[in-house]
């Protein structure tokens, strides 16, 4: 018996998920088994995977050739620091989502629960294999399995036409992206002569080929990550999918694209050009700005979160681009700083966005409503969900002492050092980008205030909201796990940065371990203490100290003189819950300021209407500028090609026959 | 081929050449045959000839895996498939004469042109190949093309399937004569393909008949997307 490596244990865990799914599909209607045994078991596997991956990050590289795949074309797998980090992200997030799903699927909507269980676990396994794959072939197989299983999960309520449409859009973009990735691997493998990543690593391709491979990979992974202008599937697919699936897709699946991009840019391609970094930076910035502005004006809570995911992916790509710039100018320490910020934000986003999506799932189950205009006041009915959502919202808004702040702060820190770059234009451009990031962070805060305020605060806008019930026990455990992750990642940044050290050393050849460990666990100073430092513990301590103090003071000196009235009453004697600030009203300033970004149609009531109606629809202008023209061109092209379709088998056979003859004659000559 | 050359070819080679000639003749016979039952019998004969030639190649060249191929041919193409086809047309009660899209004499003329092309095309391959059967590559290719032509010109589903199977025969013959057969895996795969294809088409026949009350594939034109 061979010694089992860490990699083997990781593989066993990933295949364990698959086994759970197969057990689930064997008993498709046994709800108790699936929700009380299988999904919690999957959560435990997630925890195990996270722990294994953590030790895998420091254990050095391990490789294996699996007896799977086609004859003479086996799957190669590899566990190194980069895949270890993303596997940790997968395992830790999946643990929370699985345990939540155990409570969530109890109602058994849409597809049969056993099938859901299978698809969900295939999804998890395929994501693990994406991160483990060490040749282009295994990677693509895992990648496509991931896309397909998530497609079926998105369309689990396939009886609604708009959900089928959203699923189709998702599948379309996923496949176009996959073609980009495949071609990128093709370019690299074509020069290296082999499809294994090892061969690509050893062979440095020359001329303009690396750039082509990079751009193809950017297109392919960008489609999965939701980079502008390939983001359109995200706001459609997320509202359509069940909430745990949205959480999984937004929290983890988008990160597989980041993983792939990192793998291609730093591991497989050798030389990095500085303008690649600038390209990523600008695309990321545009994506982030676009995402945050659209998220601020949404009226559907899951759509709002989907756009917020686009924004976060944009920020991650900004950090990524900056890393490339630093790396290409041979500044490894700064590259390590920017990469740390990027990876840290990946982890943070996985936790807080999954948390928020799961919270919307609970709200959706309790009220059946996704429209912000029909929610409100849920803090009284759903205290658990509300307070846990508050943690996610604060993290997403980037407020200390939670995790979102740390990564955004690190990102801004890395921008402050761009003045050392040996490129005049970059020195002028990058501070502007940093300012734009500050704007994005502020707008993200705005969007999150809107999300939280409209859903949970104020008064219920509909009668039925008074029947809302809080999340169940298992759901609470899942939410608590993710919220705890948000808090811990925010409180102990030095620990996380030390963990990220092997990854940055692998990719850019430098790390922040010394900077992280030199000041103790409570003070984070990435470059030097006198330039910038952040101490989450002190923040947390002062918040913990001053909040009760302020609460006590307000109650003691302020509330004593006032009577308690409904929220946002403003002293009006007559008011209904419909008179509260709505999602549309709250977003109105943003709509005004950024109006060139939108395509907007409005219906105003005339003064004489007896039943006045106001309707405002804001759409993504890229639909009209980019996608619909492409769709028209494709439609026209297919009409031309449809001429070939005569409907007679003899003619179709004749096509092959003539082709065969022509080929024979040509090869003869 | 000059008479003096014939004496330089060993007996086995001559038998194989004879088989090839019979294959080609059967190909033309199938192309011109109007009756479905006879068509099946011709197909069975073709399978038998194929079996014989493969067996001879296997014995004279000591290629053991070709024995397996020969056995496979015998079981599948001489026994199983004709039996299935016979049963099928009994169940479907289609013993009608075949009506073709192109009249038979024209089809035969086109067939002759195809044989010329096939020989012309196969010439360089025959030069490269070192097998004792290399002269037959042109014939094998001609058989493939003739079967293809038959598939195009027939308008009923059953003759088309037979043409498809005959094409596979020609392909197999080409493989044996050019390189002493394909790797065993590929051959098994193709055999499986033929079996599965047969089953699917069988199901398909019943479906077509249910839909259109006829096996005429011209009805399928209605299925075209508008």
Interface residues (C-beta under 8 A of the other chain):
Chain A: X71 X642 X645 X646 X647 X648 X649 X650 X653 X654 X656 X657 X660 X661 X664 X665 X667 X668
Chain B: X101 X117 X120 X121 X123 X124 X141 X145 X148 X149 X151 X152 X153 X155 X160 X185 X217 X218 X220 X221 X222 X223 X224 X225
